[in-house]
């Protein structure tokens, strides 16, 4: 007579084998810091574009209305270099984030934290994920589309602009992105490139 059932010993053996295979495969399921950072930045660029499209800053009575555009700006500071970024709109047109009233930074729709790194390490609104060096180990950020700091603006149609419009000395449409812009994040494990395309503002991520 054929035995159709497993014995308890066989069942235990199978569970042990499955456990060993799961442990060996586990590293493949862990998040990669470089990929996590790149996907986060890409999603925040898309979110900046979304905010700009639902919050039209055009004002016919203000000749520099475009300085209030929603933007994403990257920063570098400290020794060794620390890279972080923020998403905000410049209501007072002072070319920085108003950290007193907290009316300018965007709010993360998932965590309800501000999309910037606060001045105080004990501030509950301080979003540590915006610090790409401390959180993900990013060692460098470079851009192919503009000199100076890395910054992008979006208008109410979703078109991307580069940082030349933040000074208020050039006509707004001269700052429109004309060619693909690549932002490269560097990590000890390699690089990730985030590409923003002109006119549509389409964002993609590649890992060369």
N, C-alpha and C positions, 0 to 999 in steps of 0.2 A: 504494500500500500504506500502510495506516495505521500510525503509530508509537504503540506502546502503552506504552513505557517512558519514564521521566524521564531527561533528560540530567543530567550531573553539575552543570552550571551551574544548572539549574532546582532541583535538590535543595539546593544551597548557598543559593540565593535563598530557598527556603522555610524553611530553618533560620534564616536571618538574620531573616526576618519573625517567626518564632515567638519568637526570642530577644528581639526588640524588644518584642513584646506581653507577654512574661513580665516584663520589666523594668518596663513601665508598670503592670502589674497587681500587682506585688509588694507595694506598700504595703497593698493590701487583705487580704493574707495575714498581715501582721505583727500581733502581739498588741497590744491596746490596754491601756495601764497601768491605767486605771480599771476596765475589765472584768476584767482579771487579778486586781486587788485584791479586787473585789467577789466574784468566784467563789471566790477563796481563802478569804475570810472566811466565806462561806456554807458552804463544805465543812468548815471547821474548827468551825463551830457544829454542823453535823450530826455531826461526829466527837465533839464534846463530849457530845452526847446519847447517842451509841453507847456511849461509855466509861461514862456514868452508868448505862446500862441493864444493862451486864455487870458492874458493880462496885457492888452495893447497899451503901449506907452506913448503913442502918438498924441501930440498936443500942438495944434496949429498956432497957439499963442506963445510957444516956447521954441526958440531957434535951436536949442541944443537938447531937445526932448529925448534924443536917442541915447544920451548919456545915462538914462535911467533904465536901459535895456537889462533884461535878465542875462546873467553871465555865469560862466564857470572859470575860475582863476586858480592857477597853480603857483605855489610859493616854494622858495628854497631858503633855508636859514640855518644858522648854527654851524658848529664844527665838532664832529663831522657833519656833512650836509644832511639836513632833514627835509623831506619833501612832503607837502600837504596841499590841500586845495579847499575851495569853498564855492558854494552856489548862492548867489545873492542878486538883488537888484539895487542900484545905487540911487535911492530916492532923493537924497540931498546933493547928489552929483559931486561928492567930495573924493571920488575915486577910491573909496575904501568901504569896509563894512562897519555899519553903526552897531557897535557891541554894547551900547548903553541902553537903547530902547529895544533892541533885538527885533526891529521891524523889517530889517533888510534881508537877513539870511533866509534861505528856503528851509522848510521843515521836512524832514524825512517822513514820508507817509507811513512807513512801517514802524519806525521806532519813536516817532514824534520828537526826535532830537533835531537840533539845528544842523544844517549841512555845512558846518565849519568847525574848526578846532577852537574852542573857547580859550579865553585868556587865563582862566583859573583852572588848575588841574582838579579842583574839588567841585567845580560847577557841574551840576547834574545834567545840564544841557550840552556839555562838552561831548562832541561826537568823535571818539578816538579812532573810528574807522577812517576818518578823513585824513589822518596822519599815515601816509603810505609807507613811510620808513619804519616807524615804530610798530605798526600793525602788521605789515606784510613784508618788510625787509627790502623795500625798493631803494636802490642805491643811486639812481639817476633818472631824470626825465628830460627828454629833448623833443623839440618840435621842428618841423620842416617849413612852416608857413609864415613865421614872423620872428622878428628880433625882440629882445627884451623878455619880459615875463610872458608866460604862456596863458592866453586868455581868449575866450570865445564868447560872443554875444549872439543873441537870436532876436529877430523881429517877430511881429505878430503873424507872419506867414511861415515862420520856421526857418527862414534863411539865415545861415551863419555868417558872422562878421569876425574879423580879427581885431587885435587890441588897439589898432591905430585910432579907432573912434573914441576911445576913452578920454583922450586929451581935449576933445571939443574943438580942435583946430582944423579938422578936415571935414568936408561934407560927408554925411553919414553913409551914402551909398558907395563912396570910394573905399570903404572898409569891407565891402562884401568879399567873402572868400571866393577866389577865382579858380583855384586848383585844389586837388585833393590835399588835405593836410594830415600828416602822420605824426602822432604823438607816441614816442617809444619809451616804455617803462623798462628799466634795467634791474635785474635781480641776479643773485649769485648763480641761479639755475638757468639763466637765459634772458631773453627779451620778449616783450609783447608789444605789438604795434596797434594802436587805435587809429582808425582812419575816419576823418570827417569829410564828406563830399560837399562841393559847392552847390548852391541853389536849394537842394532838397535837405541838406543837413544829415543825410543818411550816415549812420555810424556802424562800423564793423570792427572786429578784432581778429588779428592774425598772430600766429606764433611761429616766426621764421626760425 
